[in-house]
Amino acid sequence: MKPVTDERIQRVTMPKWGLSMKTGKVIEWFVAEGDTITKGDDLADIETEKIAGTLESPQEGLLRRLVAEPGAELPVGATLAVVAPADVADADIDAVVEEAKAQLASGELDEGDGIEPATTEVGGRSISHVTLGSAEGDPVVLVHGFGGDKNSWLFVQQPLSETHTVHALDLPGHGQSGKDVGDGSLDTLAGVVLGLLDAVGAQRAHLVGHSLGGAVAAAVAAQTPDRVASLTLLAPAGFGSEADAEYLRGFAGAASRRELKPLLGRLFADESQVTRQLVDDLLKYKRLDGVAEALRILLDTLLDGDRQAIDLPALLDKVSVPVTVVWGEADRILPLPDGVELQRVKAGHMLHMEAANDVLRHVQAAVT
């Protein structure tokens, strides 16, 4: 079959959200053939083995064909829809659709295992991290929260890497990094982030931190203001005293699916986001040697009794770089604080997964 080369014809393809994503399932289309779409419009809900997300349009124009039916599970890169001006012949659109089907049938879209994480020794600890993008200028570093890992940025890192070099790391005690957290203090964790900057040759970086990672990012900026270009804090720990201490202690101690799954539901406004795969992945992590002790130590950094132990305003008083705070308005782990200038999104505590496109826009604005 001769490939269609008309540059006016654009293909909307299955995105790659996260390094491990190989396929996605189209759950529901929000647009119809004949609609005029603009860049950033919500096109469809896509479900991955990790979590569901909303596909935004990367193009603008007339939607000529919906290629993927709801319920179809397709590999990354598969054509989902075709966009083209009205004066492009129907026969040419049909040819693109047939070409997409033939490509799918051939199996040539198999993405394989993708990019492998790197491991760097920082302060005697083994730190796992993934780098996407190769843009010049200050890179972006993504710092996850308590019990999370670098994969929690699956909806953020790849699109951000189109304009920036983006590093996502596993903090000590998490993911594929070593499980020694030392005293678990913010200073210790901030030292790991600074060590990673040194290892990747970054004199300065934009820091994006979630929950505990937000406090860690602020600690880096307070310690070494010349190393930080901007701070974007997503539901950061340390604003106010309220916290769901029952969740934090319960997560640290949970050893079974029955214990863990209802706790994870508290992380989201929409509890259906807690997939079986998400629970399985976290159980696997929690059963690793050293994890239970690491989480116990980090609890002492997060909590003083049932209240937050971190004083984030005191850290930010030492910071002169631009600071953006974003919060999920349905956060049940760290409630919306009073008297803090922030941006709200419709999500729970895991706002960068549940309202990824809105969060991404705030991050992009902060690092531009």
JOMO-V657877 format. One line per field, one symbol per residue. psi: psi as a letter, one per 40 degrees, with the letter a starting at -180 (. if undefined). Layout:
psi: ???
This chain:
psi: hhiheheehihhihihhidehdiihhdhheiiheihiiheihdihhhiddiiihhiheiiahhdihdhihehhiiheihdihhiidehiddddddddddddddddeeeeheaeahiiihhhhfeihhhihhiifiiahihhhhiaheaadeefdedddddedeihhhhihiieibeiiehebeeiddddddddddddddefhdiihhhihbddddddddddddgdeehdihhhhfiiehaeiigddddddddeheidddddddddeeidheeegiddddddddddeeiheddddddddddddigbeihehgddddddeheihhhhhihefhedgihiiehhihiigiadfdeddfddddddddddde.
